[in-house]
């Protein structure tokens, strides 16, 4: 998988070329020609590699060896660029120094060596006739199997009865828009099986019908010819003018057509020129299956989508039972021991509700004795066995990804299985590692592109959506265990990353490790003791029970490390010593420390001038030195100072009394700044600030926020934690761009405010006193969609959400979450014009029953 390294090289060369453009007249500028050559050559090689992978998969050892040479070349080029990139980002004074001129000459010599290696690789390719890379027999065999399965008589569907009934009702609905039903979902969920059963049940209600397998590499002519044969177009008309004659026939016939396994919208654009619109009075229908929700959305609209989900545990066991006893007369567990049944359930649980995995596993078990020993051996080794059985089906989705998106998908494998991953982390790490690069160098464009990549992975059903933000964007996501295993296997094969368990081996290969993730303390400790040289390491993830990683950092110089993530359990409360060598990680761009970690980051961290994200979980007690502000690249600072340090990172140094003039104006996120350090000049300086959190808010800060001018243009999220009841009335009505507001206090108090941002979408109130006057204000907020009230005290037992004085309330509210209420016994809404868009009413942490009355007791809410 050299294409991943090649993509990284291309992205980094783009950034270097951009840096060199502003250094015209220097010695480094004359290296731009070499950088441009490198970028251009790597693009050509990447195209060849992507094409050659098919033949490698077919078992051609010559191609495999050639790709290994290319991968080593790409790795060496990336190392060279990582060493060279910081030199291009220095000031002009540094550029003029003799040391840089010498390095420029050395870099040019290295480029010449790379050119000779490229020529030698091309010589090997031609000498040994490694040219034809367009044939992939495995894909052909897989396609043939899919076509045979589509025609097979078996249409048994287990565990999908509810899905089937919903689809049947939708398909036969006379008002079905576009006349299309789209069955979408991740690989292995049974989309084709379900679609076949639906098609065969309803086809007799139509005048003609047809089912075709589309595939990743479809040919419109062949698909139309197949449809024409099935719907009864005569051979003569098929030969004369296939498209026109088929369209004429389908215009007067009521048809149903199943298009199985559509990968992209281009083939539909060709087919729809022949297939008449289905929402006509004739009442024709089209059923499609696709792994990509966007394909279904494009063909049939949002309403056409039916997203399959993994089976529930009992349905999974039912399918497993059917497949285990498929060839037996007695289709039951009557003769099985209770222990064997329990092992079977454990095996099914490991399949994660994926029918394909269940069927593959049952097939393996049928070939073995039905004993506890035999089944336990399968259980112990089933991760790789099931993965191998599903690999080709799953790998199709990976290979269909754009080359630039593949490393972004593999990144999910760095996290533990079933881990909820924040979109904020993913997109910022992708950017920090140069997996996402835009030619303009504009950070906002890069973030938008990263978000597009994440949305595409979700639409392709490779990633599972966990939560959305207040404005509908992805907040967090997960990856299914089967696809997680695929990431781990593909990453190991390409040397993109290794897990702790597969990193041991040849010392030469270990020394070339670029990314590694640990889920176990013992394995991590053993690994670092056994491998003293890890000079190529770019990414280090540690999900451990104790922060021993910090003691290992004292013995390593991770000079190329881009990303460091350490996650330990909460409530551990262990003191750690973070070594001064931390400051040697001069390439570090992303730092996240999560959990109860007690310690102090050394002053040497001020050397890390390339840091873009510092994310210190608020449950830990880690001190940051004030010099952290020197990082001009800093975009996100999430940190809670609990007052342990007299000179913390927010304080004004006596040596820099005008510290705010030094703040990086690239900063977009600032959480949580203590109130005593908040000043008007902070907002004047941070012109790109989008998210701001202030802790211990005082009257002076309330006054600053209420009267500040000009209002920050891009500030979208504001979070305020009050330490006492403010006497000043906060007024945020002049902040039109704030859409998310979080207000919290250390003790219960009344909210002394009637002024909220006019375009507020999400509001969270914590520990506030909620009375009828506050409710009257909230009811009138014109764009409020989500309201959360946590641990609030209600001065009246009954909270009436009805409109005030013949008006309506909460015109846009969709979600109301009441968490740990105090003094509340009833929630009601009595009129028919208020809260018309309410979709969710959540009552959590309720100690005594709370009754719902009026429209709120409807089961639809």
N, C-alpha and C positions, 0 to 999 in steps of 0.2 A: 504494500500500500504506500508506495513511494509518492503517490499523488498528494498525500496529506502534507508531507514534508515540502514537496514542491510548491504547494499552495502557500505554506508559511514563508518560504523563500521569496515567492513573488510578492506577497503582501509587504514583507519587510523591505524589499528592494524599492517598492513604490514609495514608502515613507522616506527612505534614504534619498531617493531621487528628488523628492520634494524639499528635503533639507538642503541638498546641494544647490538647488535653484537660487536660494537666497544668499549663496556664498560665492557669487560670481567674482572672479579675479583672484581667488585663493587657489592654493595647490589642490585642495580637495575637490574644487569645482571641476577640474579636468578629469576627475574620476567618474563623472556622470556618464560618459560614453561607455565605460566598463559596466556601470550599474544598469544602464539601458540594455546593453547586450545580455547581461545576466538575466534580467527580467524577461526579455524576449525569448531567449534560449530555453529558460525554464518552462515557459508557457508551451512551447513546442514539445518539449520532453513530456510534460504533463499530459498533453493530448495523446501522445504515443502510449504512455503508460496506461491511461484509462482504456485505450483500445486493446492493449496487449493483455490486460487482466483476464479477458475471456479465454485466451489461449492458455494462460497459466493455470486457470481453473480446470482446463481440460487435461492437465497433467504433463504439459510440455516442459521438461526440465531445463531446456535451453532458455526459454522465456523466463522461468523462475530465477535462474542465475543472473540473467541480464537485469531483471528488475531489482534484484538484490544489490547489484553494482550501482544502479541508478539511485537506490535508496541511500546507500552509503555516501554517494556523491552529494545528494541533496542535504543529508545531515551535516556533512563537512561545510557546505556552503552556508547553511543556517548558522553554524558556529562562527564562521567568519563574519557574517553580517551582524550577529549579536555583539561581537567584539567591536565592530566598526561603527554601528549605529550611534552609540553614545558620543563618539568623536564628532559626528555631524551635528550634534545638538548643543555644542558648546558655544560660547561667545566668540566674537570675531577676534578678540585679543588672544584667546587660546588657539584659534585657528592659525595665527601667525607664528606660533612658536615652533622652534626647530624640531621638537619631539613629534608634533603632528605631521610636519612635512616628511619626516622619516617614516612615520606609520603609513602615510599615503603611498610612498614608494613601495613599502612592504606589501600593502594591500594590492597594488597593481601587479606585483609579482605573483601573489596568490591567485589573482584572476587569470593570469597566463597559465598557471598550473591547471586551473579548472578547465580552461579551454582545451588543453591537451587531453585531459581525462574525457571530455565530451567527445573529442575526435576519436579516442580509443574505444569508447563505448559504441560509437557508430561503426567503427571497423569490425568489432566483434559481431554486431548485428548483421552486417552484410557478409562477413566471412563465413559465418555459420548459418546463413540463410534464415535468419529470424525476421521474416518480413511480413508474411501473411498473418494478420491478427484479427481477421474479421469473422472467423468461424468459431462458434460456440455450440458444440453438440449437446452440452448439458442443458442449455436453455431450450434447445429444440426438443429434447426428450421431455423436459418438464412441461413445455407447451402441449406436446402430444398427450401427456397424461391428463392435463387439465381438460383437453377436448374430449378424451374418452370418458372422464368423470362426468362431464356435462351431459353426455349422451347416455350414461349408465342409468339403469332402472332404479337404483337405490335412491330414495328420497327421504329416508328416515331422519326425523328431526327430534332430538331429545333435549329437553331443557329450554326450548325456544318457543313453547306454545303461546305465551303471551305476545311475543314478538310477531309470530305468525298471524295471530288474530288481528293485531293492530294493522299489519301490512295488508291483509286481505280486505279489511274495511276501508283502508285508505285507497287501495287500488280500484275498488269497485264504486268509490264515491263519485257520483255524477259531476260534482263540482270540483274535482281534482284539477288544480291549476297545472297547465302544461301537460297533464296526463302522464306524469312521470313519478315513479317511486324509486328512490335511491337508497340502497342498503349499503352503509359504510361502516368501517371499523378497522381495527388493527388486523394484521395477518393471523389466520388460524382460528377466527371466531365462528366460522361456519356461514359466511355470507353466501357463498355459492350454493351450499346445501339448502339453506333457507329459501333462496331465490328459486331454485329448481322446484321445490315442493310447491311454492306459491304459483309458479308458472304452470305446472302440470295440473293443479287443482282448477285454475280459472280458464285454461286455454279453450275448453269446450264451449265457453260462453262467448267466444269470438269466432269470426268467420275464417280467420287464418292466423297462424302463429309461427314463431321461429325463435330459436335460441342459438347464440353464437358466442364463441370465446374470442375476446378482443386482443388481450395480451399487451406486453410492453412495447412490442415492435409490430404494430398492426399495419395491415394493408387494406385500405378502404375497398378496393376492387374485390378482393377475396371475400371480405365480410359481406358486401352487398350481394355477391354471387351466391353465397351460402344462404342468406336470407331469402333471395329470389327462389331458390330451389324449394325451400321449406314452405313458402307461402303460396306456391303453386304457379309461378310464372313459367310459361312453356319454354322449352329449350330454344325454340325458334326466336322468341322475343328476348331471351337472355343473350343470344348471339347478335341480334340485330342492334339493339340499343338498350343495354341493360339499365342504365340509370333512369332514362325517361319512361321506359315501359314499367319498371318497378314502381316508380312514383305514381304513375297513372293507375296502376292496380291498387296500391295502398290507399289512394284517395277515395276509392269507392268501397273499400273493404274495412270492416271493423277488425283490427288486428291487435295482437299482443306480442311484443318482442322482448326477449331477455338478452341484454348485452352484458356479458359477464367479464369482470376484471378489466375495467377501463382505467388507464393510468393517467391520461392527460386529456385536455380539452380539445387538442388539435384534431384528433380523430373524430370527435363528435361534430366539429365544424364541417368536416367532409361528409359525414353520414347524414346530417340534418338537411343537406341540400337535396337529398333523395327521399328521406322519410318525411311524410307530411306531418304538419302540426297535429299533436294528439288531443288538443283541447277543443277540437271541432265537434259538431253535433254527432259525428259518426261514433265517437266514444272510444277510440283506440287508446292503447296503453303501452308504455315502455317501462320495463324493469331494468335497473342497472345495479351492478355491484362494483365497488371501488374501495381501495384503501385510503383514498384521498377525499375528505369531506368537501373540499373546494370543487372537485370535479362534479360531485353530485349536486352541489349548490349551483354550479354554472349551468348544468343541463336542466335541472328541474326546479330550481329555486329552493329557498330555505324550507318551505313546507314539505318538500319531497323527501327530505332527509329522515332516515331512520338509522340511528347509530346503535349498533350492537355493542353490548357490554359483556365482560367475562361472566361465566355462569356462577350462580350461587353454589355454596358447598354441597347442598343436597342434590341439586340438579347435576352437578359435576359427578357425584358418586353414582347417580342413576345412569349416566352415560358410561362411566367406567364399568359398572356392573354389566350393562348390556354388551359391551365389547369384550369383557373377560369371559363371559359365558356364551359367547356368540355361537359356538359350535357344540354346546352341550344341550342335552335334553332338559336338564333341570336348571333353569335360568334363575338361580337364587344362591344365597349364602348358607343354606341349611346345613351343608356338610362341612362348612369351614369353621375353624376354631375362632373364638372371640379375639385372640391375639392376631390372627391373620386378617380379620376384618379391620382391626385397628391399624395394622400396618398398611392395609389397602387405603384406609382413609388418610393416613399420613402421606402416602404416595400421591393421592388425588390432590391433597392440599398443596403439594409442591408444584403442581401443574398450573396453579394460579387461575383456575377457571377457564383455561383456553382449551376448547374442544380438540384442536389439532394435537396439543401436547398430551391430552388424556388418551386419545386414540393411539398415538405413537407409543406411549407407555404401556397401554393394555396389550399392544402387539408384542412388545418385548416380554411381558409377563406370560403371555400365552405360549411362548416358546420355552418356558421354564417350568420346573415342577411347582405345583401349588403348595409350597411349604413356607414356613416362617423364615427359614434360613435363606432360601432362594429370593424371597421377596425383600428381605432386609438388605441383601447385597444390592438389589436394584435401588432401594431407597437411599443407600449410602452413596451410590455413584450416579444417581439419576440426573443430576444437574447437567453433566456433559453428555450423557446418553440421550436425554430428551432434546438437548440443544442440537446434537448432531442430527437427530431425526427430523427436526424442524428447520435446520440451518438453511437449506436451499430456499424454502418458502420465505423465511425471514430476511435472508440476504438480498432477495429481489428488491425489497423496499429500500434497503440501504444503497444498493447499486443504482437505484433510480434517483437518488438524491443528487442535486447539483454538487460538483466536486467541492466547491467552497463550503458547502453545508455539512459535509461528512465529518470533519473534525469537531464541529459544533455538536453533532449528534453523539459522537463517541465520548464527549465530555461528561455525559450523564453517567457513564460507567465509573467515573471517579468517586461518585457518591455511593453509599451503601444501598442495598436493595430496599425498596419501599420507603426511601427517604423523600420527604417533601422538600423540594428545591425552590428557592426563591428566584423569580425571574430577574430581579435586581442583581443577584450574584452571577447568574449565568451570563447575562449580556455584558456586564462590566469585566468579567474574566475573559470572555471572548475578545473584547476590545483590547484589554491589557496584553493579551498574548498575540495580538495582530492576526487573529483568525478572522476578524472583521476589519476591513480597511476600505476607505473610500478615497478616490483619487484626489478629491478636494482637500482632504485632511480635516474636514469639518467634523467636530465631535458629535454634534447633534445629528448629522447625517449618518454617522457610524452607529449611533444608538438606535436610530430609526431602522437602519438595515438589520441590526442585531435583533430587534423586535420582530421584524418581518421574517427572519429566519426561524425564530421561535414559534411564531404563528404558523409558519409553513409545516414545521415538525408536528405541531398539534393537529393541523388539518390533515396531514398524512397519516394520522393515528399511530405515529411512532411514539408520541409522548402523550401522557394523560393530563388533562387540565385538572388542577386541584382547587384553585381559588381565582377569582377575578377581583380587580380593584374597583374602586368607586365609579370609574368611568369605563368599565368593561374590558380593560386590558388584562393580560395574564399577570396574576400576582405570584402564583406558585404552581408547580407541576410535579408529576411523578413519571417514572418509567416502569413498565411491567417487568417482572423478574426475567421472563424469557428474553425480552429485548435488552435488558441489562446484561444478561449473560452474553448476548451477541456483541454488545459494545466491548465487554472485557476481552472476548476472544479476538475480535477484529483489532482492538488496540494493541494486544500483545503481538499479533502477527505483524503489525506495521511498526512496532516499537513506538507507538504514539503514547501509551502509558502502560504501566504494569501495576498489578495489585501485589500486596505483600507476599502472597502465596506463589505467584508465578515469576517473581523477580529474581529468585536465586538461580544460579547456573553459571555459565561461562563468565569468568571475570571480565573478559573483553567486552561482552555484551552488556554486563551490569554497568561498566564504566561509561557506556554510551546512553544510559537511561536518561530520558528527558522528563518524564512525569511518573510519579508513583503515588499510590494511595494506600493507607494502612487502616485496617479495621481492628487490629489486635495489638496490644502492648507488647506481648512476648515476642511476636514475630517482628515487630518494629525494632525492638532492642537488639534482637539477634541479627537483623539485617544490617543495622548501622555498625555493629561490632565487626561484622564479617566483610564489610565493604568500605574501606577507609577513603576511597577515591570516587567521588560522585560529581565530577567537575562539569558534566553536561546537564545536570538537573535543572529543569525550568519550573516545574510545578510540584509542590509537596502538599498532599492532603493527609491529615491525621484525625481519625475518628476513634479516640481512645478513652480509656477509663482514667488515665492520669496523664498530666502534661509532661511526661518524661522527654518529649521531643526537644524541649528547651535545653536539656543537658547535652543532648547530641549536637545541637547547633553550635556548642562551644568548641567542637572538634572539627568542624567543616567550614570551608569557605565556599558558600554557594553563590559564586559571583555571577552566575547566569540565571539565578532563580527569579522568575517573574511573579509567581503566585504562591502564597503560603496561607493555608487554611488549617486551623487547629480547633477541633470541637471536642470538648470534654463534658461529662454529665454535670448538670446543675447540682447544687448542694454538696459538691465535693469539698470546696473551701480548702484547697491546698496551695500553700505558698510556693512560688517557683522563682528561680533566678534566671533572668533572661540575659544571656551573655552579651558582652560588648561586641562580639563578632557579628552581631546582628547588623551592625552598621556596614559590614563588608558586602552585604547583598545589594550592590549598587544598581542592579537591574530590577529590583523589586518594585512592582507596580500595584499589586493587590494584596492586602493583608486583612485577614479576618480571624479574630480570636473569639470563640463562643464558649460560654459556660462559666463556672465559678473558678476563674483563674486569678490568683492573687500575686501581684508582682509589679515591677516597674520596668518599662522599656528603657534601655540605656540611652544616654545622650547621643551616642553614635548614630542613632536613627536619623538625626538631622542631616546625615550624609546622603540619605536616600532621597535624592532630589527628583526621582522619577516616579515616586508614589502617586498613584491616581485615586486609590480607594483605601481608606483606613476604617475598618468596621470592627469596633470593640463592643461585644455584647454587653448590654447594661446590667446583666446579672453578675458580671465579673468585677474585680477591683484592680484594674491595671492603670498605672500612672503613665501619662505621656509627657515627654519633655516639651517645653514651649517652642523649641526650634523646629518642631514638626511643620510649622507654618511655612518654612523655607521652601518646601516643595512647590515649585511653580506649576507643576502638572496636577496638583491635588484637585480632584473633582468631588469626592464624597468623604466627609468626615462624620462618622457615627460613633459617638463616645460620650459616656456619662462619667463625669468627675464627681466623686463623693466627698470631696473636700479633704482628701488625705494628704495632698501635696500643697505646700505653701506656694510653689511656683509651677502651677499646672500649665497645660498646653494653651489655655485661653488667656493666661495672664499677660500683662504688658511688662516686658523685660525692662529693668532699669537701664540696660544698654541700648534698648530700642524703645524709647518713650513714644515714638510715633509708629508703634507696631502695626496699626491698622493700615498704614500706607504700604506695608510689605505683604499684606494678605494676597493670596493668589486669586485673581478675579475670575479664574475658571471654576471656582467652587460652586457646585450645584446643590449639594446637600450638607447641612450643618445641624447635627443633632449630638448632644444637647448642650448648648452653651449656658453656663451659669449666669444668672441675672446680673450679678455684679460686674460682669465683663461686657454686657450688652450696651452698645452706644449707637447713636444715630449714624456716625461715620462708618460703622460696620455695614449698614444697608447701602450707604453711598458707594462703598468700595466693591461690595459683592453684587455686581450688576447682573450676574448669571444665576443667582441663587433661586432655586425652585422649591426647596424644602427647608424649613427652618423650625427648630425646636428649642425652646427656652425653658430652663428649669429654675424653680424658685422665683417666679414672676412677682415683681413688686409694683407699687404704685407708679414708680418712675418709668418702668418699662411699659406699663399700660398706657401712660401718657405719651411716651415716644411712639408707640404703635398707633395710637388714636390720632395723633397730629402730624405724623411724619409726611414729608412732601419732598420730592415727588414720590409717589407710591411705586415700589418695585414692580417692574413691568412683567416679570416672568414668575414671580412667587405664586406657587399653586397650592402648597401644603403648609399649614401653620399649626404647630403643636405647642400648647402652653401648659406648664405645670405650676400651679399657684402654691405658695407656701403659707399664705394667710389670706383672709378675706380682704380683697382690695377695696379701698374707699373710692378710688377713681373708677369711673364708668368707662369700660372699654367700648370703643367704637371702631368697627372694622368695615363700615359701609363704604369706605373709599377704596377698598381692595377688590376690584372687579375680577381679578384673575384667580383669587383664592377659591378653590373648589372643594377642598378638604380641610376641616377644622377639628382639632382635638383639644378639649379643655378638661384639665384634671386638677384636683386639689389634694392636699395631704389630709384634710379633714372635711367633714360634711359642712357645706355652707350654701347660701343662696347665691344664685348668679345675678349679679347686679349689672345687667346689660340688656339692651333692647336692640342692639345694632350688630347684625351679622353681615358677612360679605354677600352682596346681592346675587351672586351666581353660585352660591354654595350648593354642592351636590351631596357631600357626606358630612355628617356632624356626629361627633362622639362626645358625650358628657359623662364624666366620671366623678362620683362623690358629690354632685351638686344637689341643691334643693330644687325640686321640681314642683312648681305651683301653677295655678291657673293663669297667672300673668305671663310666666315664661312660656307655657303652652300656647297662649294666644299669639305670641311672637312667632313661635316655631311653625304654627299652622299656616302662616302667611308666606313663608319662604317659598318663592315661586319655582325653584329648580331642585329643591331638596329631594333626593331619591333614596338615601339611606340614613336612618337615624338610629344610633345606638346609645342607650342610657345604661351605664354600668354602676352598680352599687350606689344608686341615687336614692335620696329620701323623698318620699311623697307626702306633702302635708295634708293631702286628702286621700282617703282610702279608695275613692273611685276616680279614675282618670278618664275624662270624657274627651274623645278625639273628634267630636262632631264640629261642624262649622259654627262660627260665631255670628250672631245677629243676622240670621237669614243668608249668610254667606257659606262658602265651602272651605274645607281645610285640607292641607297637605295635597295640593293638586298633582304633584309628580311622585309622591312617596311610593316606593316599591318594597322596601324592606324596613321593618321596625323590629329592633332587637332590645329586649328588656332583660338585663342581666343582674342577678342578685338584688332585686328591688327591696326597699325597706318601707313598710307602712302602706303597701298597695294590696288591695284585695279584689279589685275589679277594673277591667279595661273595656270601654264601650265606644261605639260610634252609632248614633241613632238615625242620622239622616241618610238619604240616598245619593247625595251629590259630593260627599267627602271621600277622600282616600280611594278613589275609583281605580287607581293603578296598583294598589297594594297586592303583592304576590306572596310575601312571607311575613309572618308574625312569629317571632321566636321568643319564648319565655324560658330562660335558663337560670339555674341556681336558685330556684324558688323554694323557700322553706315551708311556706303555707300555701294552700291552693289559691289560685287567682282565677276568677271567673271571667269569661268573655261573653259579652252581650251585644245585642244589636247585630249589625252586619258582620262583626268580627267572629261570630260563632259559625260562620259558613265553612264547610269542610274544604272549600277551594283555597282558603287562605292558610 
